[in-house]
């Protein structure tokens, strides 16, 4: 049995849920989101609690049970409070700024790199920290990964873009290796 899939999901008062065949509609005062369930799963709503259950015991339905339970919970959490990812950049002359609907960065290349910011995200830059905030956990994570991919942290000096609490293991340079 899936422990994660069997957990009941608390539904806050300000979120309204509508269940149809395989479609779940979430709605609050700010936004509306839809989630389509596979045919092997069903959702029951009772007393502000959602419970995902399997219609059969196939391998596919067992594997999707916990996944869709967490996806539903992430939609509810995202509508109540935002998901935030923070990236920090380190390097001489490295800059980042939000210019309209674009994130403009200078990361040691011969040109500046402009990235379009998705509609549902709020991006802020303060000192050397890029903060990405949004209600969809997947979009926030993908955009953060896209920014990090531009200039991954370098292992000798640590220059580049990394997640805020990411640990980058530095290597010893040639002179330090030859001294031992």
C-alpha positions as CSV (number, residue, x, y, z in Angstrom):
1,X,0.0,0.0,0.0
2,X,1.2,3.5,-0.8
3,X,1.6,5.4,2.4
4,X,1.9,8.7,0.6
5,X,-1.1,8.0,-1.6
6,X,-3.3,7.0,1.4
7,X,-2.7,10.3,3.2
8,X,-5.7,12.5,3.3
9,X,-5.2,16.0,1.9
10,X,-6.6,18.9,3.9
11,X,-8.5,21.4,1.8
12,X,-8.5,25.0,3.1
13,X,-11.7,27.0,3.3
14,X,-10.9,29.5,0.6
15,X,-10.2,26.8,-2.1
16,X,-13.3,25.4,-3.9
17,X,-12.9,21.9,-5.5
18,X,-15.1,20.5,-8.3
19,X,-14.8,16.8,-9.2
20,X,-16.0,15.4,-12.5
21,X,-15.0,12.1,-14.2
22,X,-11.2,12.5,-14.4
23,X,-10.9,16.3,-14.0
24,X,-10.4,18.1,-10.7
25,X,-10.9,21.9,-10.8
26,X,-9.4,24.0,-8.0
27,X,-10.6,27.6,-7.6
28,X,-9.9,30.4,-5.2
29,X,-10.3,34.2,-5.4
30,X,-7.0,34.7,-7.4
31,X,-6.8,31.8,-9.9
32,X,-8.2,28.5,-11.2
33,X,-6.3,25.3,-11.9
34,X,-7.2,22.0,-13.4
35,X,-5.7,18.6,-12.9
36,X,-6.5,15.5,-15.0
37,X,-6.4,12.2,-13.3
38,X,-5.5,8.9,-15.0
39,X,-8.4,6.5,-15.4
40,X,-7.0,4.1,-12.8
41,X,-7.4,6.7,-10.0
42,X,-10.3,8.4,-8.4
43,X,-10.7,11.2,-5.8
44,X,-13.2,11.4,-3.0
45,X,-14.1,14.7,-1.2
46,X,-15.6,14.7,2.3
47,X,-15.5,17.3,5.0
48,X,-12.7,19.4,3.5
49,X,-10.5,16.3,3.0
50,X,-9.5,14.8,-0.3
51,X,-8.5,11.2,-0.6
52,X,-7.0,9.6,-3.8
53,X,-7.8,5.9,-4.3
54,X,-7.0,3.3,-6.9
55,X,-9.7,1.7,-9.0
56,X,-7.6,-1.5,-9.5
57,X,-4.4,-3.1,-8.3
58,X,-2.4,-2.9,-11.5
59,X,1.3,-1.9,-11.4
60,X,0.5,1.3,-13.2
61,X,-2.2,2.5,-10.8
62,X,0.0,1.6,-7.8
63,X,2.9,3.7,-9.2
64,X,0.6,6.7,-9.9
65,X,-1.3,6.6,-6.6
66,X,1.3,8.5,-4.5
67,X,2.4,10.8,-7.4
68,X,-1.1,12.2,-8.1
69,X,-1.7,12.5,-4.4
70,X,1.3,14.8,-4.0
71,X,0.5,16.7,-7.3
72,X,-3.0,17.5,-5.8
73,X,-1.3,18.6,-2.6
74,X,1.2,20.8,-4.5
75,X,-1.7,22.5,-6.3
76,X,-3.4,23.3,-3.0
77,X,-0.2,24.5,-1.3
78,X,0.6,26.7,-4.4
79,X,-2.8,28.3,-4.3
80,X,-2.5,29.1,-0.6
81,X,1.1,30.2,-0.5
82,X,3.8,30.5,-3.2
83,X,6.7,28.2,-3.9
84,X,10.0,30.0,-3.8
85,X,13.4,29.0,-5.3
86,X,16.5,31.2,-4.7
87,X,19.6,31.1,-6.8
88,X,22.8,33.0,-6.1
89,X,25.4,33.9,-8.6
90,X,29.1,34.4,-7.8
91,X,31.8,35.8,-10.0
92,X,33.7,39.0,-10.9
93,X,31.4,41.2,-13.0
94,X,28.4,38.9,-12.9
95,X,25.1,40.8,-12.8
96,X,21.5,40.0,-13.1
97,X,18.5,42.3,-13.4
98,X,14.8,42.1,-14.3
99,X,14.0,44.2,-17.3
100,X,10.2,44.1,-18.1
101,X,9.3,40.5,-18.8
102,X,12.9,39.3,-19.2
103,X,15.8,38.4,-16.8
104,X,19.0,39.9,-18.2
105,X,22.3,38.4,-17.0
106,X,25.9,39.1,-17.6
107,X,27.9,36.0,-16.6
108,X,31.3,36.3,-18.2
109,X,30.3,35.7,-21.8
110,X,30.9,38.2,-24.6
111,X,27.2,39.0,-24.6
112,X,24.4,39.4,-22.1
113,X,21.8,36.6,-21.9
114,X,18.1,37.4,-21.8
115,X,15.6,34.8,-20.6
116,X,11.8,35.3,-20.9
117,X,10.0,35.1,-17.6
118,X,6.9,32.8,-17.6
119,X,3.6,34.7,-17.0
120,X,2.8,33.1,-13.6
121,X,6.2,33.8,-12.0
122,X,7.5,36.7,-10.1
123,X,11.3,37.2,-10.3
124,X,13.3,39.5,-8.1
125,X,17.0,40.2,-7.9
126,X,18.6,41.6,-4.8
127,X,22.4,41.8,-4.4
128,X,23.6,38.4,-5.8
129,X,20.3,36.5,-5.2
130,X,17.7,35.7,-7.8
131,X,14.4,34.9,-6.2
132,X,11.7,33.0,-8.2
133,X,8.2,32.8,-6.8
134,X,5.1,31.2,-8.2
135,X,2.1,29.0,-7.4
136,X,3.1,26.1,-9.7
137,X,5.9,24.1,-8.2
138,X,6.9,22.5,-11.5
139,X,7.2,25.8,-13.4
140,X,9.2,27.4,-10.6
141,X,11.6,24.5,-10.5
142,X,12.0,24.3,-14.3
143,X,12.7,28.0,-14.6
144,X,15.2,27.9,-11.8
145,X,16.9,24.9,-13.5
146,X,16.9,26.8,-16.8
147,X,18.7,29.8,-15.2
148,X,21.2,27.5,-13.4
149,X,22.0,25.8,-16.7
150,X,23.4,29.0,-18.2
151,X,26.4,29.0,-16.0
152,X,26.7,26.0,-13.6
153,X,29.1,26.4,-10.6
154,X,32.7,25.9,-11.6
155,X,34.6,23.4,-9.3
156,X,37.9,25.3,-8.9
157,X,36.7,28.8,-7.8
158,X,33.0,28.3,-7.3
159,X,32.0,30.9,-9.9
160,X,28.6,30.5,-11.5
161,X,24.9,30.1,-10.6
162,X,23.8,27.8,-7.8
163,X,20.8,27.1,-5.6
164,X,21.0,29.1,-2.4
165,X,22.0,26.3,-0.1
166,X,23.7,24.1,-2.7
167,X,27.1,22.8,-1.6
168,X,29.7,22.9,-4.4
169,X,32.7,20.7,-3.7
170,X,35.8,22.5,-4.8
171,X,38.8,20.7,-6.3
172,X,42.4,21.6,-5.6
173,X,44.2,23.4,-8.4
174,X,47.3,22.1,-10.2
175,X,49.7,23.8,-7.8
176,X,48.0,22.4,-4.7
177,X,48.0,18.9,-6.2
178,X,51.7,19.0,-7.2
179,X,52.7,20.2,-3.7
180,X,51.6,16.9,-2.0
